[in-house]
């Protein structure tokens, strides 16, 4: 798998406070990577470091293969766009003037394309209205337009839906999904609004106390979150044939134990197994959300 | 870097703060020759070269220094307040390039102010005061010294703005420094500098007035040299000498270049090491 961001054993210390503690993570190309953690877990610190705003105390990272210690990192960052906490916008300027600034910074030969960007984020009719008079949602949308001005391959968004109203949240979500599907832009999105992130992300990284607790794909997470039946039977003979008959995905954790993912009544499962001469010894139904998964993950770590 | 500079200049042209304070300097540049001309008396007769020096300050107040301080600190402070510096870094610009582009922008502000003052000097002051009473060499020293002192102001204010990362703090530090140096240091230095090693004493000796060169007991060479160094080193002191002494020296030019190098080196080092939120 190709990665646009790899982070290796990264640490960041502010005086006596260890914000990142040997963090290791990988963001695959084309992914929408949901970066999940509670406040103070180290999400923004990591994002600030990969965006070049702060230097790590130890460890390394690379963007599109360019290590942070090399000069090539500046060229790799030109393939990035980002919003950290709040968009970088000149409050006294209009949306169009802010984009002009961005185009000049990027060394674009003309201002062609500004209208397209304003259209895409639905800000074409803001005329000369200064950005300081924009709503939070409008500012976020303009921030995304600014981040997209460089036609980036990788966009970092730190808490992009914080403080947005439901309509604003839907708009931002649709823009992100569209860009990911149509332009194959990789997103790294930090958030603690898990329900919303669950509608977007293709990959997840869970962070706590400056460490990655777990990295999983959407499919792996769904397997964990789906209604799941954990079972134990008396024999392994014909077990796979019986489970195939359920037409559900399953995983064997031992010869006589396993998990079934999906909806099936226990009596139906029991009948199928019985028809193959197998008896159910133990069965448990599980049902989780991303939130409960995350809480369990944190709880598990705390208990370790 | 050209892109950074172009973006800065476009923003400068659209900056209300820049135009307000630049306009104040334009008004100062136009009004000054008429005001000083109207004050002509037996005790005070301004010369055309004084008018050039007045472009850098008058009656102990470094007018352009204060205006550049406000423009630079507001202009660069906005970058931190509105997170534009973050954006530049994310776009792949090194901090050294960002700092240098900001320094060059500040120098453009200083040079624009110097240019506009000279424009009004040539079109108003010179016709009003007649020809320059000093040699071309002195005028060259005056102009180079004056412009370099303006560039020194730019380098100091860029350092303060980029190191403090906060508009209000930067303005307070800058104005505090300007007032401290202007009022306290320069006034103190001027007192010391006015002490000469010898003075002419007048005595009544046996009914006859006698003139005698006497050693000044209050003169201290180390103190004198130190104050000269302070005045030469900082732009407020340099401009202070320009409009007070009518003596145009080359030493402040070297100090200006040294100060430019020192503040730029320190500024880039501090900015490169700082954590940006």
Interface residues (C-beta under 8 A of the other chain):
Chain A: X14 X48 X51 X52 X53 X54 X55 X74 X75 X76 X77 X78 X80 X81 X82 X84 X85 X86 X87 X88 X89 X90 X91 X92 X93 X97 X100 X101 X102 X104 X105 X106 X107 X146 X150 X156
Chain B: X2 X3 X4 X6 X7 X10 X11 X14 X16 X78 X82 X83 X84 X86 X87 X88 X89 X90 X91 X92 X93 X94 X273 X275 X276 X277
